[in-house]
Amino acid sequence: MKQNKYDDPTFFTEYAKMPRSIDGLAASGEWQALRETLPDFRGKRVLDLGCGYGWHCQFAYEHGASEVVGIDISAKMIERAIELTHAGNVRYEQTAIEDFEAAPGSFDIILSSLALHYVRDLGPVFAKAAELLASGGTFCYSVEHPLFTSREQQDWSYDADGQIAHWPVDNYFHEGQRTTAFLGADVVKYHRTVESHFKALLAAGFSVESLVEPAPPMEMVKEKGWEDELRRPMMLILRAVKA
Ligand SMILES: C[S@@+](CC[C@H](N)C(=O)[O-])C[C@H]1O[C@@H](n2cnc3c(N)ncnc32)[C@H](O)[C@@H]1O
């Protein structure tokens, strides 16, 4: 069953307090790396899977996309995206990534930021992405890094003094559901290995162009005291092209 956690009023309220919800892309540690991985939007038709507040849709519009569609399973997130977006050529639709339908070849760029780890089965979604893209189109997405999602606890190991000892990784090759604690709630995510991401893209007919393990920029690390973010990867970014 697809989870729609962001429509839970308490979860939605807590998510709204996160820096990335208040200040947008500039407050996201992986944004600089994702931005460098994204293709040129000028004149392109763009689809954003799991668009949330629509920050990436707005970015695509502001950088010349001819048409942008953002989809999300959450009515509240779509409502917020509509409030925040002031651009005629951005359209939002409440639908699950797994259920979205459009004509083959409708898009030149499909992007997704931190949503695909909520999807149980990537195979059909990647096959659909390949179908929806025009030939030569780009698929670019970020997910929580598999070293981050391997354990349900998604937390550091601490020493006897309560200081961080290390980031534990376990059951890495045991892919599948993880029920994690996020913003005070139980949230279901799906762990898969780096190799599985790579192979799922190839199986759908994509050529992988880029794989990035972003660390936050040093200015952000210093400003926000994020030194521990340099101890393990939290995000994984992949860019692929429809052959
Ligand atoms: C962490 S937020 C990221 C939002 C946005 N992409 C961003 O980076 O700011 C994850 C989003 O994915 C959406 N989502 C989760 N599972 C989904 C699914 N199966 N289909 C569509 N959207 C989904 C959530 O509702 C939420 O808006």
PDBQT file of the ligand as one rigid body, heavy atoms in Angstrom, charges set to zero:
ROOT
HETATM    1  C1  LIG A 301      10.938  14.688   1.488  1.00  0.00    +0.000 C 
HETATM    2  S1  LIG A 301       9.579  15.263   0.542  1.00  0.00    +0.000 S 
HETATM    3  C2  LIG A 301      10.439  15.981  -0.839  1.00  0.00    +0.000 C 
HETATM    4  C3  LIG A 301       9.627  17.026  -1.544  1.00  0.00    +0.000 C 
HETATM    5  C4  LIG A 301      10.342  17.729  -2.690  1.00  0.00    +0.000 C 
HETATM    6  N1  LIG A 301      10.645  16.820  -3.776  1.00  0.00    +0.000 N 
HETATM    7  C5  LIG A 301      11.591  18.421  -2.201  1.00  0.00    +0.000 C 
HETATM    8  O1  LIG A 301      12.696  17.898  -2.415  1.00  0.00    +0.000 OA
HETATM    9  O2  LIG A 301      11.470  19.491  -1.585  1.00  0.00    +0.000 OA
HETATM   10  C6  LIG A 301       8.909  13.783  -0.159  1.00  0.00    +0.000 C 
HETATM   11  C7  LIG A 301       7.662  14.024  -0.985  1.00  0.00    +0.000 C 
HETATM   12  O3  LIG A 301       7.350  12.823  -1.678  1.00  0.00    +0.000 OA
HETATM   13  C8  LIG A 301       5.954  12.646  -1.656  1.00  0.00    +0.000 C 
HETATM   14  N2  LIG A 301       5.662  11.216  -1.864  1.00  0.00    +0.000 N 
HETATM   15  C9  LIG A 301       5.970  10.179  -1.068  1.00  0.00    +0.000 A 
HETATM   16  N3  LIG A 301       5.561   9.026  -1.608  1.00  0.00    +0.000 NA
HETATM   17  C10 LIG A 301       4.976   9.344  -2.795  1.00  0.00    +0.000 A 
HETATM   18  C11 LIG A 301       4.370   8.582  -3.828  1.00  0.00    +0.000 A 
HETATM   19  N4  LIG A 301       4.274   7.260  -3.754  1.00  0.00    +0.000 N 
HETATM   20  N5  LIG A 301       3.867   9.242  -4.898  1.00  0.00    +0.000 NA
HETATM   21  C12 LIG A 301       3.946  10.609  -4.970  1.00  0.00    +0.000 A 
HETATM   22  N6  LIG A 301       4.523  11.365  -4.019  1.00  0.00    +0.000 NA
HETATM   23  C13 LIG A 301       5.040  10.753  -2.948  1.00  0.00    +0.000 A 
HETATM   24  C14 LIG A 301       5.532  13.159  -0.297  1.00  0.00    +0.000 C 
HETATM   25  O4  LIG A 301       4.158  13.430  -0.226  1.00  0.00    +0.000 OA
HETATM   26  C15 LIG A 301       6.431  14.378  -0.160  1.00  0.00    +0.000 C 
HETATM   27  O5  LIG A 301       5.824  15.526  -0.683  1.00  0.00    +0.000 OA
ENDROOT
TORSDOF 0
